[in-house]
Amino acid sequence: MKIALVCPASLPATQFGGILFLCVDIARESAKIGHDVTIYTTDLDFANNASTFNKDLPRLETHQGFRINRTHAWFSFKLFFVNPGMYFQLKKNKPDIIHTVGVRSFQSFISALISKKFKIPLVISDQGGLTTHPDLQGYITRKLSYKLQDKMIKFVIKQATKISVANQYEKDIFLKFTDESKITIVRNGISLEELYSDSINFKEKYSISERYILFVGRFSSVKGVDVLLRSCEHISNKLRESKTKLVIMGVDFGFEEKM
């Protein structure tokens, strides 16, 4: 089967997080069992942010048995990346099925347009808070941009043949938009091969001799790092007494300076 996976970002931009890894995992495992798989995405590059696009990245690249098809993002607002060229790539390659991850994205909108025009089955997935994300309560410009996306989201969901969700929480969100018969819970898998492939001694690599609390994630209040820092401040004496360090690892998504 010719499978198109669609995502706002792919390798090497690992700072983008869960959506990227879900797409890569599905692509790798689908390719292993003989499917012809391509991830359609932007040219977001690896950086300490989510706004570094690189025209020098290969437009087409093969990785672990699947292809990555990149088109340049003309502009972006926060995590909304606009790459119109992706429409023409999908139109030219005519996949048997499209699976888009991250419903609140330009890429999902393009996927729905292609699905509708060429009558291609469309599977959609989201990661977390389609309607409950903390950014929905942010600055007025951010709230307005999300509000403008509402019609786009409804179009994508209406066009979907099937909605794949990771848990009941996500299912309940989609039930506000569509019938239950469209929704299937498919738990996110974990590649044990990938999980145990790294033999690096973390404490040695980063010269940590004490006990430590580790935070790994985007430097964003959405991820709760602000709550973690305030909590550690409250118990700072106990942390010093027990010789425990707080180690924070991640990528700046606009909160590093404040942090």
Phi, psi and omega in degrees: 000141179268106187254130172253119172258133186236134186206147179298333181210153175218191180303143009268011188279060185296343178295345182291334171095213194304318181300316180300311184293325177298314179298314181297318179297315179297317180298312182298311183291325178292321178295325180300328182260019168099003180279154177267104192243134175227132171267123176260126190203187176267183177255038174298133183255166176291127181194171178274045180189182177238037183222011180263101178260143189229108180293344181277350175296146180303136177291328178223128185218142176258133183214123177050038175090354177238166180255151171243120181251110185255139169232150188286138175278119180293320176199170180213152171230112188056242182257019178259103186256127184255109179231082184302334181301336181297327179303314184287329176293316178294318179299317182291319188273342174044072178291162177283330181209148177241132174237112180254137183242124184101082190294325182275062183213155175298324182296322177292323178298315177298318179301317180293321177298314179296317179302315182292314185292320186252008177055049178258131178304138183237124172253135178236147176222155174226163179238088175103230197268081175302320179240358185243007183297136181303331179297340179293343178255016185276211182299157185300322180295322180290317179297321180294318180297321178293323180296320180294336180279349186303314180295322178298315180297316180297322177296315180299313181294319179296322182284339184298136173282320180213148177243119179261121180239154185274341186198177182294327179303311179293324179299317180298325178295313182290336178296341177287345184248336190207175181283149183298331183297340180279343192255134176229134176276120175233110183296144176293130180274165177234126176279108180296328178300315179289321184298320185257013184280340185261118182256018181292135174275106187300315183295321178292315184300322184252017175051051178254118180257337183273173168293154182211153171255127185249127170250126175236121180166180178292142175281086183209143178296337177302326182274358175083012180295331177294322178294319179300315181296318178295323179295317180295327177297321180293331182245025185302322179297316180294324178295319179294316181299323182269005180052052180246129179260154169257122179248124181244123179234136178165198185234143182285116173247042174096004185242355188298315182298315179294324181296000000 
